[in-house]
Amino acid sequence: MRLTARAIPTTNVLLFLGLLAVFFLSLSIGSASVPVLGGLFDWLIGQPGISALVMGEIRLPRTLLALSVGAALGLSGAALQGLLRNPLADPSLTGASQGAALGAAFVFYFAFLPGLGVFAPLLAGLIGAGLTLLLTLWLAGSGRPALLLLAGLAVASLSGAALAAVLNFAPNPFAMQELVFWLLGSVSERGMAHLVFLLPALIIGGMLIWQQRPLLAALSLGEQVATSLGLNVRRGGRIIVLGAAILVGASVATAGNIGFVGLIAPHLARPLAKNRPDHLLWPAAAIGAMLVLLADIVVRLMPPGREIRLGVLTAFIGAPIFIRLIWKERREWL
């Protein structure tokens, strides 16, 4: 069935309403029973009280962070899959996530940026992601998008090996345990200040990808068609990879490694966009945000002392969904 211009806004509105519902559900769930709207209003007007404290200092930052990270991972995954025309493309292929993790390791083991306190891993992660991206772009030169991702995979492998070496030579078990728990991913124990670091990177990365929608649409018909339409495939591919790396690097630097979201969200959104890569960006971002929000809600519902890390839970959820998608594709090819 041909995708009409009217069907896309309707789908987007429904996704927005679903995201809004999950957003308020996230605000309403926690160990303390407080009114959502009343607590938010008290926090906005500066009224002291338990409701304002819980909403403004704990639940709202955690919910906004989960929403932002999920949207960033879903958007970057959809962009890379459209660029490479490969449904198995994952945002981690840019090398930014491994670079961000390596940057955070320097904080935990070598006391890098000591004056920043709890924000040191975030800034070090952004620096690590930026350095790996520069290395990826230098290694790929002016190559095609596929070569960019191959360079990213090589840099990711190198960064992963360096991170493993850091873990191997950990100065003490407490530093290693702290880094491992950070790498497992979480949006708890973070505040609005973390969003101040995260949002500029998300806006820049999202805008870089969003402006390349014509290229993603043309690439669905082949690289030669895109070139014949006057589009610069190499330059546009580098911009998309840059945007995805910024999104992933900032997300990992803030919340640790939250796996499978960037891979699964575009697959779940693809039927809504009728396989149009340029129309897939917003649905994938919305579904990615909902996945992370729902996973964080499940984390909060677990008994105290047995809380599973967010990245572990998304892997447990994402892997079966991905297996089911592979099985469905296999049956269609038989």
N, C-alpha and C positions, 0 to 999 in steps of 0.2 A: 504494500500500500504506500502511495506517495505521501510524504510528509508535507502537510499544508502549512502555510504561514500562520494560520489561526491555531493549529494544534500545539505549536511550540510555546506560545505565551500561556495557554491553558495549563500545559504540563508544568511550566515554571511556577505558575501561581500555586498549583497543588503542592509542588515540592516546597515552596516557601511556607505554606500553611503547615505542612508536616514538620518542617524544621522548627517553626515557631512553637508547635505543640510539644515537641521533644525538648525544646529550650525551657519552657515553663515547667515541664515534668522534671527536668534536671534541677531546677530551682526549688521545687517542692519536696525533694527527697533528701533526707539526711537524718542524723541521729536525734536532732531536736525538731519538734513540731512548731513551725512558725508560719504565719501568713505570708504568702509570697508578695502580693501587691502591697500589703500594708508595710512589710519589712523594707521593700524597695523604696516606697514613698518616704518612710522615716529616714532611710539612709540618704536619700537625695536632698532632703531638707535639713539634714544634720541633726535630727532628733535622736538623742541617746536612748539606747535600749537594747535588749537581747535580740529582737527581730532585726533591727538595723545592723547590728554587729554581725550576725550570722549571714545575712544576705549580702551586705556590702563588702565584708572582709573575707568570707569563705566561699559561699556558693556562687555568687555572681562572677568573681574572677576565675574560679575553677570551670564554670560553665562556658564562659567566653573563651577561655584558653582551649578547652576541648573542641569547641566549635571552630575556632580559627585554625588549629592544627589539622583537624579532620578535613576542612575545606581546602587547605593548602595541599595536603597529600592527594586528595581526590582530583583537584585541578591539575597538579603536576603530572599525575599518572595519566589522565585523559590526554593532556597535551603531548606527552612523549609517545603514547600509543598511536595517536593520530599522525605524529611526525614520522615515525618509523613504519607505520602501517603494520604494527605487530601487537597483537593483544596481550603478549607476555612481557612487554616492556614495563619496567618498574622504575619508580623515581630514584631508587638507590643506585641505578646505573650511572648517574651523573658523578658519583664519587663524593657528593657533598655530605651525605649522611655519615659516611666513614670519617671524612675530614672533621666534621663537627664533633664526633665522638673522640677523635684523637686530640682535638683542642681541649675538650673537657678533661681528658686524662692528664694533661699537663697541669691543670689546676689541682686535681686531687693528689698528684704525686710530687709535683715540684713547686707547689704553692705559687703558681703563676697568677699574676694580677691580685695580690693579697689585699689591696685596699678596697676591692669591690665587694667583698663578703660573698653573700649567696648569689650575687649576679656575675661573679667571676666565671663560672662554667658557661653561662649564656654567652658572654662576650667572647670568651676563648673559643667556644664552639663556632660562633660566627666567623671569627678569624680563621679557624681551621677549615671551615667550608669554603671561604673565599680563596684561600691559598690552593686548595685542591682544585677548585674551579679554574684558577689561573693556570695551574699545571696542566689541566685537561685541555684547555683552549690552546695552550702553547704546543702540546704534544700533537693535537689534531691539525694544527696549522689552518689552512683554508680548505680543509677537506669537507666531504659531504656529511649530512647528518649521521649516517650510519658510522662513519669514522669517528665522529665526535663521541658517540656512545661507546665505541670500542675503546677510545682513549679514556673515557670516564670509567669503564670497567677495569682497565689496567691501573688507573690511579686509585680506584676503590680497593682493589686487591692489595696494592702497596700500602695504603692507609690501614687496611685491616690487619696486614702483617705487622705493621709498626705498633698498632694497638695491642695485638697479641703479645708482642715483645715487651711492651710496657707492663701488661698484666703479669707476664712471666717473671719480670724483675721488680715486682712490687716491693717497696721498702718495708711494708708491714701489712698484715692481713686486713686491718681495719680500712686502710686506704683502698685496697682492692675490693673489699665488700661494698664500700660506698660507691665506687665507680660502677660495679656490676649492677647494683640496685638502680643507679641513675640510668644506665643503658637499657634496663628493662622497660622504661617508659612510665611516666606518671604525670598527671596534671594537678596533683594535690600539693599542698604546702607552697603554693605560688599565689602571688597577689597581682594587683592592677599594674604594679611597676613592671612586671614581666611582659605584660601586654604592650607597654610603652616601647620596649625593646623589639617585640615581635611584629607589631602591626605595620611599621614602616617597611620592613622587609617583605611582608605579605602583600602590601599594596603595590610595591615596585614590581615584585615577581609576577603578581597577577596581571598588572597592566601590560607587562612585556609579552605575556602569553596571549592576553585578550586581543591585542592589536594584530596578532598573526592568524586570526580566524580565516581570512581569505586564503592564506597559504595552506592551512589544514584542510579546507574544503577542496582546494584544487589538487592537493596531494592524494586525496581519495581516488582520483582518476588517473594517478600516475605522475611521476616526476617530470616526464616530458610534457604532459599537458600543462602542469604548473608553470614550466619554463616558457611554453608557447603563449601563456596568458600574460607574460611580462613580469612574473614574480621571481624574485631572487631567492632560490631555494637554499643556497648555502648561507646567505646572510640571515634569512628568516629562521633557518634551522639553528643557527648559533644563538639567536635571540631567544628561541623557545627553550633551548638547553640552559641558557643563562637564567631565564625566569624560573624554570623548574629547580635548578640548583639553589637559587635564592630561597624559594619556598621550602624546599626540603631541608636545607642547611639551617634556616631559622627555626623550623619546627623541631628538628632533632636537638638543636642547641637549647631550646626552651623546655621541651617535654621528654627528651630522650628518644629512644628508638621505638616507634609504634608501627609495627609491621603489618603488611598485607592490605592496609587501607588504600594506598595508592594503586595497588594492583586490582583489588576487588571492586572498588567504587565505580570505575568506568565500565566494568562488565555489567554491574547491576543497573547502571544508568543507560547503557547502550540501547535497549529496546525502547526507552522513552524518547530517544533522539533519532530513532530509526536509522542507526548506524551512520549518522552524519557527524563527523569529527568536530566540525565547527559549532554544531548545536549541542555537543556533548559536554562542553566545559562547565556550564552552570549546573546541569543535573549531577555531574560527577562530584562537583564541589559540595553541593547540597547533601548528597547521599554520603559522602565522606564525613561531613560534619555530623550527620545523624548517627552514623556508625560509631564514631568516637564518643559522642554524647551518650548513646545507649550503653556502650561498653563501660563508660565511667559510672553510669547509674548502677550497673550490675556490680561493679567494684564496691560501691558504697553500701550496697545491700548485703554484702557478705559480713559474717560475724567478725567482731573486733578481734584483732590478733591473727586472723586468717585471711587478711586482705591480699588478693592477688594483684600483681602489678598490671597496669593498663596494657602495656605492650605484649605481655604474655597472653592476656585475655583476647586481644584482637587477633593474635596469631591462632589461638584455638578456634575463634569464630571464623576467621578468614580462610583457613586451610580447608575445612570441609566444604565451604561455599565454592572455593576454587576447584576442588576435586569434582564437585557436582557440575560445574560449568564445563570442565574438561570432558566429563562423561557424556554430557548433553551434546557437545560438539562431536564427540566420537560417534555417537549414535546417528547423528545427521550425516556423517560421512560414509557410514556403512550402507 
